[in-house]
Amino acid sequence: MFVTVTLSLLEGFLGTIKLFALTLLLSLPLGLILSFGSMEKLGVIRYPIRFLIWVIRGTPLMLQLLVIYYGPGIFFGVNIWGGSPNGRFTAALVAFVINYSCYFSEIFRGGIQSIPVGQYEAGQVLGMTKRQIFFKVVLLQVIKRIVPPMSNEIITLVKDTSLARVIAVYEIIWNGQAFIKSSGIIWPLFYTGAFYLIFSGLLTLLFGYIEKKLSYFR
């Protein structure tokens, strides 16, 4: 039974890892773009983006998952996602990417705005373009400053992937919970915690290593 449970949870954990990895891959660059938009001088760009960030950060991720998956069918009469596992996974991915890109955008914005104006001015005096100043002077310092808050959000993402089961996306907790109905045992559900702990522990070690590598900015 233990081997059967472990294999089933590993299968579910692959779904968790897939959702986690794709969310990071898409939400990090989108978050950077949103951060630039939220700092844009033009109000027609800045205000809508800030409103979007306010709405997404102010509402539960579970609610966003339900709205994104069921909303098109309810409001427009068209289920754009379909009922297949791939369609449900895509809907979950879209919800996660939108949610986390808004959180990441605020972290990026805080990091960028924390760099003293004098460093920008020094770069201009040296004849550097705005692009050169950002990528050669500002960016590495921003990365150093945002690693701690970013690591917290990324570790939170590991645990938030479990919310995808509300739209029937197969992930590790879904598989663990299935044993309650099929075999009447609950320990596989608690066993899923070991997977989360190990994965979160590895990420903690990774971000600790990155912080040490960037310590030369002190």
N, C-alpha and C positions, 0 to 999 in steps of 0.2 A: 504493500500500500504506500509506503514512504517513497519508493522509487516512482510509482505511478503519479503521486501527487507532485513530486519534484519535477518530473518531466512536463506535466501539465502547467505548472507555474512557470517553468522556463519558457514554454511556448507563449504564455501570456506576457511574460516579461519582455520578450522580443517585440511585442506590440507596444509595450510601454517605452522601450528604448527607441523604437522607430518614431513614435509621436514626439518624444523628447528631442531627438536629434533634428528632426525636420523643423520643429518649432524654433529651435535655436538658430538653425541655418537660415531661416527666413525672417525671423523677428529681429535679429540683431541689425542687419542692414536697414530694414524698414524702420526700426527704432531710431537709427542715426538720421535717416531722411526726415522723420517726423520731428526730431529735435531741431534740425535746421529750420523746418517750417514753423515751429513754435517760437523761434527767435527771429523770424523774418520781419523786416520793418513794415512790409505791406500788410495792412489789417485784413484785407480780403483773403490772405493766405494764413496769417497767424491766428485769427479768431476762430475760424472753423476747425483748425487742427487742435487748438487748445480746448475747444468745446468737445471734440471727439475724445481727447485724452481724459477730460473731466468725466464724461459719461462712462467710459470704459473702466476707469479706475474707481468710480463711485458705485458700480453695480457688480453683483457677484458673477464670477466666471460661470457658475452653473446656469444662471439665468441666461447669460450670453450664449451658451451652448444650446439651450432649448430654443431660444429665439432664432438663432442662425439655422438650426436644423429644421424646426417646424414652421418658422415664420414664412418662408416663400410659399409653402403649400397653403397656409391659412390665409395670407393676405392676397396672394396672386393666383391661387388655385393650381400652382405648378410645383411639384416636388422635384426641385432641381438636383437633389442629391440621390434620389432613388432609395430603394430599400436594401441594397446590397451592402455587405461589410465594407467594401471599398468606398461606397458613397457616404456611409456614416463616418468612416475614418477621415475622409476629406472634409466633411463638415466640422468635425472636431478639430482638425488641423487648422482650418480657417479661423475658428473661434480662438484657439490658443495663440495663433500668430498675431491676430488683432489685439488680443488682451496683453500679451507680453511685449509687443512692440511699443505699446503706449507706456508701460512701466519702464522699459529700457530707454525710451526717449527722454523721460524725465531724469534718469541717471546720466545719460549722455549730456543733456542740457546743463545739469548741475556741474558736471566735470569741466565742460567747455567754459562756462561762465566763471569758474573758480580760478582760471589762469589770469594772472595780473595783466592789465592793459599794457603795462610797460614792456612786456615781452613782445607784443604785437608791434609796438612802436619801434623797439630795437631792431626787429626784423625788417621793418620798412626803411629804417636808416641805413641798414646794410644792403639795401637794394633788392630785397627778396619780394617776390610776388605774394599775394594773399594765399595762393595755393601752396607755395613753398613754406610759408610761415606755419600754415596749419599742419602740414604733413611732417615737416622737419623739426619744428619747434614745439608745437602745441600738442599734437596727437599722442606722443609717447607719455607726456606728463598727464594727459587726460586718462589714458589707460591705467597708469599707476594709481590715480585717485579713485577710479571707479571700480577697481577690482573687488574691494570688500563688499560694497552694496550689490554689485553685479553677481558676485558669488552667492549671496543670500537669495537673490531672485532665482538664480539657476537651480539651486538646491530646492527652493520652493516649487519650481516647475516639476522636479522629479515627483514630488508628492501630489501635485495638482493633476498629473496625468490620470490619476484614479477617477477624477470627475467625469472622464469621457464615457464611463459606463452608463451614465444617465441617458445617453442616446444609443445604448447597446453596442458600444465599441468594445471589442474583446481586448482586455488588458489583464494584468496579473491578478487584480482583486476580483475581477469578474470570474476568472478561472478558479480562484480560491473559494469564492462564494458558491460556485456551482456544486462543490462537494457537500454543502449543507443540504441541498435539495436532493442530490443523487445518492449520497451515502449516509446522510444524517450525522456527519462529523464536522466540527467547527475548527479543529486545530489547523487545517490548511490555510484558513483565513488569517490566523495569527502568524503562520509560517511566512506569509507574504511580507511581513515586517522585516524579516531577515534580509530579503532582497533589497528593500528600500534602504536599510541601514548600511549594507555593504556598498551599494552604489553611491549613496550620499557621502560615506566615509572616503571613498576613492576620489570623489570630486573635491572634498575638503582638503585632502592631501595635495591634489593638483593645484588648487588655487593658492594654497600655502606656498607651494614651490614657485608659482608665478610671482607672488608678492615678494619673495626673497630675491628672485631674479631682477625685479624692478626696484630693489631697494637702493640702487645707486642714484636715484633721483632725490634722495634726502638732502 
